[in-house]
Amino acid sequence: MSGTLPSGTGPSAADRILLFVGSLGYLGFVPVASGTVAVAVAGIPLYLLLALVLKLSWPVYMVVVFAFTMLSVWVADRADRILQEKDSKRNVIDELPGYFVALIGLPCTWQIVVAAFFLERAIDIAKIWPANWIERKLPGGWGVVGDDLIAGLYTLSILHAAVRWAPGWLGV
């Protein structure tokens, strides 16, 4: 049965912790749009913590995003094996690196934070090439996270163009 553990076995304590992390505190178990809920409830506040509270420079922010992406690849790979699913909807940690990539080098205004959320989610859901190819072809957590990174890069490009050509729209 897809998405459940083999009958007669229960997850180990380490597996339960990993699933808790991968589902972002069980946000992945929300029955509808779990990825979007995860970005809204966990991704946006975490970004605001990095940008406004910790005031990370964009090079330091990129290092944090890289480290978080590597963690997400590892967690996504392990969680999919535990759940016996490819890109499980319950494992939503992979949604955050794409959102974080979408904001690299941009000023932190509420308009940009909101625009990044809606654009990145729409592009991720649409699976615009090469995201769909990456998701299918790359193994394990690399494919799971890779398509989200592509959505983040598309969003990043759009937002940087918007900041350059129509900064007032984004509160810059």
Protein Blocks (a to p, Z undefined) as FASTA:
>chain_A
ZZiacehiacdfklmmmmmmmnnnolmmpfghklmmmmmmmmmmmmmmmmmmnopafklm
mmmmmmmmmmmmmmmmmmmmmnopghiaklmmlmmmmmmmmmgoiacdfklmmmmmmmmm
mmmmnopafklmmmmmpgcjllmmmmmmmmmmmmmmmmmmmmmmmmmlnoZZ
